[in-house]
Structures are given as structure tokens and as C-alpha cells.
């Protein structure tokens, strides 16, 4: 049984561990850092000197904005697992910094131009396109990652199948969790309706003189032709919202109704130029807005 003198009052322990008394009470209430002893008569909390290491760890991680749930798991974990938890949190912070840097660049572009940059909006006509696509489900914060994954899967699936530049990205009008996106290309030759075959089986069919079939994981997508409103964006993909703002504002100002999917044609991309020279054509098919649609 420890002597009373072996324990530290909550105030003294707080000063020792660079935490406030309020924080220690909260960490006790949540089970993150309970005191070593609570006086049953007064309710006073007392801490053992051996708890200082955990308390200092909590203080350090909270200063780094690590969530309490992650801190609790870290304290409870063995050393190898603890390092893994901290690496995972580091990766989440790195992703957040990347997103924040993209937002900063977007704001800098807005500030430098004194407001929204000007985009040339063109009302034109788009032909019907028959694409081969791969699909994915994404949230608004995952678009870049999921789109990149679609590009890699598409190019792998199209090996041995001639196709025309550019690659196309297909996105819904409304960005929401669980939205379906696609990336596609226009084959030089017509392909059969989707038949889930392995790539070598598709090659065998072509060598035998039969029609070309789609490898597994690829689908066909028919993009209807018709009137469109379009613009061209020069710069990184993180600044595409500026172009979308101009494009969709022009659609509504003209009394038109946009039709999904929004199409992105990647004319110049990461493999060809620095990001400030990337060129993306944004196309949205439109129709006259009726009273019912309005």
C-alpha cells in the first residue's frame, strides 16, 4: 500500500506534466488517464509519479492535434504497434497538409487576380463517343486518388488495344460521398459488348480474326453527342474548381440545364509537362431548361 506522500495532487501533477487541471479531469472522465487514487471522502484525485511518462506523452500528442482515440490506442499498445499507430497518424497529417497546400495555392491564385479568373466559355457541339472505361466510388476528398487509380487500371487493361487520345474523366454534377466516377478512352476499333475475359483470351480472339473483346474489369460507356458548354483549364488539377465555377455559372446564366456526366479531357498531363502547363478541357452537355425542369 502506497503512503499518501507517494502520490501527487492533481494540481502538482498538472504542473509537472504541462497539462491543466481541467484537462486531467477530462482525461479521467474519458478513461484516457485515470488517477492512481481517488479519495473516497473528498473526491480528490491523486497521481503516481510513474504516470508522468504517459501524461507527458498525452500532452505532446495533443499539442500535435492527435485525436484522443489515437492517443488512447497508442498508450495501450506495445512498442512495435505504437510506432505503427504513430506512422499512420503521420500519414494522415501529410495528406491533410497536401490538401491544405492545394487550398492555399487556389486562394493565392484568386488573390493574385483580384477575384475569380476569367475563362473563355464556348457553346458548341460534341460528337457521340464510345469509350472503354473503368469505374470507382469516391468521396469529394478522394477524387484525385481514385481518378489516378482509374487511370492506372485503364491503361493496364488497354494494353494491346489501340485507342485515341485524350483520356476522359467522367464525374457527376454533384460531389457527394459514394459518387461513381469513371476514366475512359476511345478505342480505335469497335469492341464487343462487355465480356469478362482475361486479357490473353481477348488477344487470342483478335489473332483468330474475331472481333476484339474487352479484358476483365473494363466496360463500355456511350457518351451521347449534342450541344455542350465547354472551357479549358491550364494548371494543376487542384485548381479545377475555378474552371467548374465559371463553366456551371455560364450554363445557368444562359438558362440551360446541365446533364451528367461532366467530362474532363486530359489534353496535357503529368507525364508531359510541369503542372502549371497541364491542360484540361471541361465539357458539360446541356439542354434547354423547361418549366418542369426548373
N, C-alpha and C positions, 0 to 999 in steps of 0.2 A: 504494500500500500504506500503510495507516494505521500510524502509530507506536503502540507499546504504550501510550504516555501518553495517546493519544486515546480509550482505552476506560476504562470504569468497571467495577470489580469488582462482583460480584453484590450484596455487602453494601452498598456505597456507592450503587449504583443503586436498591436496595430502599428505602433511607432517603430518597433523592431523590424517589422516586415513590410513597411512602406505601404500599408493599407489603412483605410479609415475604419473606425468602429462600425459605421453603417455598413460598409462592405462586408466586414467579418460577420455581422449579424445576418446579412443577406446570404452569404455563402453557407452559413449554418442552416438557415431555413431551406435552402435548396439541396442540402446534403453534400455540397462540394467540399466544405472544410468545417466539419463539426468540431466543437471544442473538446478537449480531453476530459473536461469535467464541468458539470453544471451544479451549482449549489442548490439543493432541493428547497432550501428555506427562502433564499433571496432571488434565485434565478440567475445569479451572476455566472458569467461564462469564464472559464479558465483554460489556458492553453499550455501544452507542454513544450519545452524548448525544442524537442525533436520535431515538432510540427513546423518549425521555421522554414525548413527547406521547401516543403510543399507550399507554404504560404507565399514565399518569395517567388516560387515558380508561377503561382497564380497571378501575382502582381505583375510579373514580367509579361506573361502571355496576354493579360488583359490590356496592358499598355500597347500590345501589338494588335489589339482588336480581335484576338482569337475568341470564337464563341465559347460560352461556358460549357456547352455539351462536349466540345472538343477538349477543353481543359480537363473536364472530369474524366473523360476516357484516357487522356494522357497520364493523369496521376495514377489511374488504376492499372495501367498497362506495365508489362515488363519492359526492360530496356530496349530490346530489338523492336518490339511492337511500338513502343513510344516514339522511336525515331521515324518509323513509317507513318505514324499519325501526323507528326510534325512536317514531314515531307509533303504529305497530301495537302495540309493546310497551306504550306508554302506555294504549292502549285495553284491552289485556288486564289491566293493573293496575286500571283503572277498573272493569272487570267484576268482578274479584276483590273490590275494595272494596265494591261493591254487594252481593255475596253475603255478605261478612263483616258488613256493616251489618245485613242481614236476620237473620243468625245472632245478632248482638248483641241485636237487638230481641226475638228469640224467648227468649233467655236472660233478658233483663230482665223479660219477662212471666212467665216461670217463677219468677224470684226474687221478684218482687213478690207473687205468690200463694202463696209458700211451697211450691211444687211444681206438679204438673200442674193446670191449671184444670179446673173441672167443666163438663161438657157434658151436657145432657139427651139421653138416648138413648131413642129411641122405636122400638118394634116395630110395624110397620104393614103396609099392603098398597099396592103400586104398580100402577097400570094398565099395560097394554101401550101402548107408544109407538112410533109410526112416524116416524123422524127422517130428515131430509136432512142429510148430514154431509160434511165434508172431513177428510182424514186426513194424518198426518205421522209421521215417525220421529224419535225424540228420545232423548237420554240424560238421566239424572237432573238434571244441571246445566243442561239446555236446556229444561226443561218450560215455564217462563214464556215464553221467546222463541217456542218452537214453538206453544204454545197461542195466544198473541197473533196469530201468523201465520195460524193456522187460523181465528180469529175474523174477521180481515180478509178472507180468501178466501171464507169462507162468506157474509158479508154482501154482498160484491160479487156472488157467484153468485146470491143470493136476490133481487136487485133485480127488482121486478115480481111476485114470488111472495109472497102473504100468508102470514105464519107467526105462531105463538103464542109469546109469552114464556113461560119464560125460554130463554136459550141453555143448552145442555147440554155439559159436557165429559165424555169417556169415557176412562178410564185403566185400565191393567192393575193387578192386585193387587200384583204385584212390580215394583218400579222397577229397571230394568236398562238397559244400553246397547242401543240398537237397538229399544227398545219402540215399539209402534204406538199412537198416540193419535188421538183424533178430537174434533171440536167439531161440534155439530149443533143443528138447530131443528126444531120440529114444524110442518109446513105446515098451513094451514087447510083446503086441499083436497087430496085424494088425488093423488099424482103417479104417472106411469108408471114401470115399471122403468127402470133406468139406460139412457139412450140418449145417446151422446156427440154432442150437437148444440151449435151455437153459440147464444148467448143470443137473437139476433134470430130464429133459426129456431124456438126454443121459443115466442117471443112470437107468431110467425105462426100456429103451431098453435093457440094459445089463441084468437086473434082469429077463426080459421076455425071455432071451435066444437069443436075436437078436445080430447082430454084434455091436461092440462098435462104437459110433459116437462121433465126435468132438464137444465139447462145443463151444458156440459162441465166436468169436474172435481168434480162433486157426485155423491154416492152415497146410496143408501137404507140405513138401518140399522133393524132391528126390535129394540126392547128388550122382552124378554118381561116380562109382569106377574107378580106373585106376592108372597110375603112378603118384607119388607125390614126392615133396621135402618137408622135414619137419625138425623142430628143436624144442627144449624145452627151455622155458624161466623160470628162477627161480627169483622171485622178484615181486615188485608191478606192476600193470597194466600200470602205467605211464611210465615205462621203457620198455614197449613192442616195441617201435620204434627201439631199439637196435637190437632186435631179427628180426624184419622185415627187417632191413637194411642188416643183414647177410644173411637172407633167400632169399630175392629177388636178392641180388648181386650174390649168388650162382646159382640161376636159370639162370640169364643172362650169367654168365661166362660159364655155361655148354651148351649154345646155345639153351636153352629151352624157350618155350612160356608159361607164367603163365595163368591159367584160373580161372576166378572168379566163386564163391566167395572164398576169403581167409577164412579158417576155424580155429577157436580157440577152443580148447578143454580144459575146465577148470578142471584140474585134482585135484588140491588142491586150495581152495579159501578162502574168508574172514571168512566163518563160521567154518573153520577147523584149521587155523594156522595164525600166525602173517604174515604181508605182505611180509617180506623177504623170507618166505618159500612158498609163493603162487607158484603154478606150472601150466604153461600153455603150451600146445602143439600147435604149429603153423603148419598148413598143407596147401599147395597150390598144386592143381592138375596141371600137366604140360603136354605138348605135344612137339614133335619135331618142331622146328621153320622152316617153309617153306620160300622160297624166297618171296612169295607173302605176308606172314605174317610179314616178316622182313621189 
